[in-house]
């Protein structure tokens, strides 16, 4: 399936590209549900929405309703704010549909969607659905939900922002089953998520990685559900606001609930259950909560039904602040303004069920000088190898196909001082990379890239720098990754001093301790988690960034991200200037803005390096929060509002759209 934004045939006519049987160049179009929505049952094999049908882009209510209610499968891309008329209207969605927002531009205003009895195989994704509220809290007269399901099955609700509705944000009613609700922002509402309205105990559902914030009730309320698996959710009641949560997760009737690795902050009655219901709790975190926190009864083994990977509960707030809700990389065309060429897809699987058993072998199969995207789908597993994408192979995507970025791991253990097998010397820092990208227009998503060099066991080695991921190319888009190492984890470089290399990284984890984000690229790290790690000997202390920016370019911009990690307070610098090779003409730059800083960040967060003063280069903050944040001063420069206006993500990208191409 290929799609784009071709010429509009007439007023109100949605744009469409039909290419049945081909593979979309936009990776999101092949995404399928995890959790119970992935289970084969009731004649439906998982949940994949309208995949295989034509893709249409809509901007009007008439077009949205026309395709959402059609008998045929469609992928419906919502590329504008569409206002429901009359207010409260719920479009009756038919089976085999994907309704997806185009980046962050798809809004449904004043209404929502209804999935009736027997409707199945529906994906509602990456939308903002908002503002049917009629001014009456706990409104009994306007049953206007964002998404209501009565007897539907195999539904995936993912990466949406649902808020300010007259009634509920999500209602799963009347035996709706095989439902997965994931990675949504839900809040600013009386009722979030009601489940039940049935005497039967047959429904099976998964609720994971949702940020539920400022909601009074139904967070969710789960009535007569045979298997309710809730994990890695973040429930937050912010003090001092007009909305106070009355309860959090509620197991009612004959529900059996498995509740794992979720984070509850500031709630009254965070976990409640009826005497007839079950709640089995594992690994949850409760901070500032009060009242009922209950468990009891028996649950079930979720892994007997589907695979999943738990994130640590302590990481959940940062992870969801960075990654929940609509994302710019979902629902967007592979090439803006034109129909995208169909991508070639290569599959990698360790067990031999794919075309290749190693990632490098798949890269080797990409033709030199290719002009259209090649997607390398890497199935879950640990791939112990080094991977290099050479400069003559642009337009390559490497993506994991598992339900989590932890499921697909590329790892190796070279360090700068490691001897090459052929005896020709050591690898050096840049040569130590587990994955090296030298080709333009590269993408990676849903992967872990790791350098597992063991410093403690190799103290005799000279050169402990050990790179996990090195980029040395322009227009590199990284989404949903874990990049993990110790010293020099992530090298964001350029092909040469005189060549621009732009990188956009979002919704990712970066783990390390010394100079672990470094290089001369013009790089944005947005909505990500930067985890500070102790050194090999258990001590805390290090440096996050070491930019080596050219004087006429932009360096590193870290925006809307979270700095955390189990290290000592006041032990890490945000950065220091790397004048590579002693080049005094460089002008290193790091800006950290709109981010949450843990107590590990020093109150004087910048420091000198190799005789070069950070004060002679470009280091600054803007509107950061958290215990590691601090007031402006001589040792802690802050941008003015006017300066910050010139240090936005768009300024770094300089006309490049990471979602395109």
C-alpha positions, -999 to 999 in steps of 0.1 A, spaced: 0 0 0 15 33 -11 0 67 -4 5 104 -6 -12 137 -10 -19 139 -47 -39 166 -65 -74 172 -52 -99 161 -78 -126 185 -66 -139 204 -36 -143 181 -7 -128 151 -25 -103 133 -4 -69 126 -17 -62 89 -23 -36 66 -37 -46 30 -43 -19 3 -46 -33 -29 -32 -7 -55 -23 23 -32 -22 40 -21 10 38 14 23 69 35 25 54 49 58 63 23 84 33 32 106 9 19 80 20 -17 87 17 -14 125 -6 -39 142 -20 -41 177 -4 -58 206 -21 -71 238 -55 -89 236 -63 -71 203 -35 -92 187 -51 -125 197 -67 -147 170 -103 -152 179 -139 -148 167 -128 -154 132 -104 -124 133 -66 -128 132 -53 -99 152 -61 -63 146 -47 -45 115 -75 -21 106 -78 -11 70 -44 -24 59 -47 -37 23 -74 -13 13 -70 21 -2 -57 50 18 -76 83 17 -68 116 33 -98 136 46 -103 171 58 -141 174 60 -168 157 81 -186 144 50 -155 126 38 -146 112 72 -181 98 76 -183 85 41 -152 63 44 -155 54 81 -190 39 74 -181 22 42 -183 -16 38 -148 -18 23 -115 -16 42 -99 19 43 -70 36 59 -84 71 66 -59 98 73 -74 128 91 -53 158 81 -73 187 97 -94 197 126 -129 183 118 -158 197 138 -188 174 144 -222 187 133 -244 185 153 -223 187 184 -220 153 201 -222 134 168 -206 99 170 -197 85 135 -207 48 132 -175 32 122 -177 0 101 -153 -30 103 -118 -31 87 -109 6 92 -79 25 103 -86 61 113 -54 79 119 -43 115 125 -17 129 101 10 138 125 -4 161 152 -29 178 128 -58 153 130 -84 166 155 -120 155 160 -138 184 177 -171 182 195 -179 145 189 -163 111 183 -168 75 171 -193 47 178 -185 10 171 -216 -11 173 -224 -48 178 -200 -71 158 -179 -43 144 -143 -56 143 -108 -49 132 -107 -12 138 -77 10 146 -83 45 160 -49 61 163 -29 94 166 -60 116 169 -69 144 192 -106 140 201 -118 168 223 -143 194 234 -179 181 235 -182 193 271 -214 212 277 -204 229 309 -221 204 333 -197 182 354 -209 146 355 -233 154 327 -263 130 327 -280 145 297 -253 143 270 -240 108 263 -212 123 241 -181 101 242 -148 103 224 -150 66 216 -179 43 225 -180 5 217 -210 -17 222 -203 -53 214 -173 -47 191 -142 -68 190 -106 -65 179 -101 -28 184 -68 -9 189 -69 26 204 -34 40 203 -15 73 207 -45 95 210 -52 126 231 -87 124 244 -101 152 266 -129 176 277 -158 155 266 -194 157 279 -194 121 290 -167 95 289 -134 95 269 -137 57 262 -167 35 269 -161 -2 263 -196 -18 268 -218 -48 262 -191 -75 258 -167 -55 237 -136 -77 237 -101 -82 223 -94 -46 229 -60 -29 234 -58 7 246 -22 20 245 0 51 246 -29 76 250 -31 108 269 -65 108 287 -77 136 310 -93 169 318 -126 150 322 -150 137 347 -150 101 334 -121 85 316 -126 49 307 -157 28 316 -157 -9 309 -187 -32 314 -225 -26 312 -230 -64 310 -238 -94 331 -215 -116 311 -179 -122 321 -163 -127 287 -144 -96 277 -106 -96 274 -86 -64 272 -52 -48 276 -46 -13 289 -9 -2 288 12 29 287 -16 54 291 -12 87 309 -44 94 328 -43 128 343 -68 151 360 -98 128 358 -123 122 386 -135 87 379 -134 55 357 -96 54 355 -106 28 343 -137 12 361 -136 -24 350 -169 -44 355 -173 -81 347 -142 -85 326 -128 -120 323 -92 -109 318 -81 -72 323 -44 -67 319 -33 -32 330 4 -24 330 28 6 327 1 32 331 6 65 347 -22 79 369 -17 114 381 -37 138 402 -20 172 402 -25 190 435 -42 224 436 -64 220 405 -101 220 403 -102 182 395 -97 157 422 -96 120 414 -120 100 435 -104 66 426 -79 51 402 -80 15 389 -113 -2 399 -120 -39 396 -157 -45 398 -182 -74 397 -165 -106 386 -135 -89 370 -101 -106 372 -74 -78 369 -37 -82 366 -21 -48 374 17 -45 368 44 -18 369 21 12 369 28 45 386 2 62 408 9 98 418 -13 119 442 -45 98 439 -71 90 465 -80 53 465 -55 44 438 -66 7 435 -100 -5 446 -119 -38 442 -153 -52 450 -154 -82 473 -164 -103 443 -135 -91 420 -98 -99 418 -68 -76 416 -33 -91 415 -7 -64 419 30 -66 408 57 -40 408 35 -9 410 47 25 425 26 47 447 36 82 456 15 107 475 -15 84 474 -41 78 502 -71 57 509 -79 23 494 -51 4 478 -63 -32 475 -55 -65 461 -67 -100 464 -81 -130 445 -65 -147 415 -57 -133 381 -42 -150 350 -10 -154 331 -10 -127 304 19 -143 286 -2 -174 279 -22 -151 256 4 -128 240 40 -116 245 48 -83 262 77 -65 279 74 -45 311 91 -11 315 103 -4 351 75 14 370 99 41 381 105 50 344 68 53 335 62 90 342 91 101 321 84 75 294 48 86 290 54 123 293 77 118 263 58 92 243 21 92 250 -4 109 227 -1 118 190 32 117 173 45 135 143 58 102 127 24 85 126 0 91 98 23 112 77 32 106 41 65 91 31 70 120 6 52 152 13 31 164 -16 35 134 -39 25 98 -40 52 78 -24 70 50 -42 63 16 -28 90 5 -5 109 -28 -8 107 -48 25 134 -72 36 129 -94 66 154 -105 92 148 -133 117 173 -153 138 153 -185 134 156 -185 96 120 -177 89 129 -144 72 149 -136 41 181 -130 62 194 -141 96 214 -110 103 208 -73 99 240 -67 81 232 -93 55 199 -74 48 218 -41 45 243 -58 21 213 -67 -1 202 -31 -6 214 -20 -40 240 8 -41 226 41 -52 190 31 -44 165 59 -49 135 46 -30 131 34 5 141 -1 16 125 -12 49 144 -39 69 119 -55 93 138 -71 121 118 -97 140 122 -100 178 155 -114 191 190 -105 201 213 -99 171 249 -100 182 266 -83 153 279 -49 141 259 -32 114 271 -6 89 249 13 64 274 27 39 270 61 23 260 47 -11 228 31 4 204 59 13 167 56 21 171 26 45 148 20 74 157 -5 101 127 -13 124 119 -39 150 86 -57 145 80 -66 182 55 -51 205 83 -32 224 116 -16 215 131 -41 240 121 -70 219 146 -64 191 182 -59 202 213 -52 181 243 -55 204 281 -59 203 311 -51 226 339 -33 207 357 -4 224 381 22 211 410 1 224 398 -32 211 422 -48 187 408 -56 152 408 -93 143 431 -87 114 458 -72 136 457 -38 118 453 -19 150 424 -8 173 389 3 163 391 38 177 361 55 191 341 59 159 350 24 147 336 8 179 300 15 170 276 -14 171 255 3 145 271 29 121 250 49 97 268 68 69 239 70 45 215 99 42 177 97 47 181 68 72 154 58 97 154 35 127 125 27 150 113 3 177 148 -11 184 174 -14 211 210 -6 200 235 -15 226 273 -15 232 279 -41 260 316 -36 263 326 -47 299 347 -19 313 352 -37 346 366 -68 329 389 -48 306 407 -23 328 440 -31 311 426 -19 278 436 16 267 404 33 253 371 25 270 350 46 246 324 22 233 298 36 209 263 20 205 250 41 176 270 64 153 254 86 127 274 104 101 248 115 76 221 141 69 184 136 75 186 108 101 153 101 118 153 80 150 121 71 168 112 48 196 148 35 203 168 25 233 205 35 228 225 20 256 261 21 267 285 37 292 311 61 278 304 77 244 271 59 238 256 80 210 279 96 184 259 122 163 284 131 137 286 145 101 304 130 70 330 157 73 335 191 90 321 210 60 290 188 55 257 193 74 243 163 93 208 167 107 194 142 132 159 141 147 155 117 176 122 113 195 104 90 219 136 73 228 159 63 257 196 72 258 216 56 286 253 63 295 277 81 318 306 100 302 301 122 271 274 98 260 258 122 235 286 137 215 297 148 180 293 176 155 258 169 141 229 194 142 207 172 163 173 174 180 165 150 209 128 155 216 104 139 240 129 114 252 144 100 284 181 105 291 191 80 318 223 87 338 242 56 347 269 48 373 304 41 361 319 6 360 332 9 396 298 20 410 306 57 413 284 84 401 296 113 380 297 122 343 288 144 314 257 141 292 267 160 261 301 168 244 292 187 213 319 196 188 298 220 167 312 241 138 310 278 144 284 284 117 261 255 126 237 245 153 247 217 177 225 198 201 189 207 211 173 186 239 137 195 242 107 183 262 127 154 276 135 139 311 168 134 327 168 106 353 188 76 366 198 60 398 229 81 405 240 104 432 225 139 436 246 167 420 269 143 402 263 149 365 270 179 342 247 185 313 277 190 290 311 202 282 328 216 250 346 191 228 371 209 206 380 178 186 416 178 178 422 210 197 404 230 171 398 264 186 376 275 157 348 252 168 319 266 187 302 237 206 265 241 214 240 224 237 206 238 246 184 220 271 149 234 272 114 226 284 128 194 301 126 178 335 160 175 353 165 151 382 185 159 413 215 143 397 222 174 376 247 198 391 236 233 400 265 245 378 256 222 350 283 230 324 321 225 327 353 230 308 371 203 287 407 199 276 416 235 283 386 250 266 361 270 287 324 263 282 318 300 287 334 307 254 310 284 236 272 280 235 256 263 265 222 273 278 188 263 293 153 274 290 122 267 311 135 235 327 118 220 357 125 194 384 149 192 413 179 196 391 167 228 376 180 261 388 178 299 385 198 318 359 232 330 370 268 333 358 273 296 360 239 287 347 228 308 316 192 308 306 179 319 272 156 350 271 122 345 255 135 362 224 166 340 222 144 309 228 122 318 199 153 313 177 161 280 192 131 259 183 131 225 167 122 240 133 154 261 135 175 230 138 157 210 111 161 239 86 133 229 63 137 191 66 105 172 76 117 140 94 84 123 86 89 127 49 110 105 27 
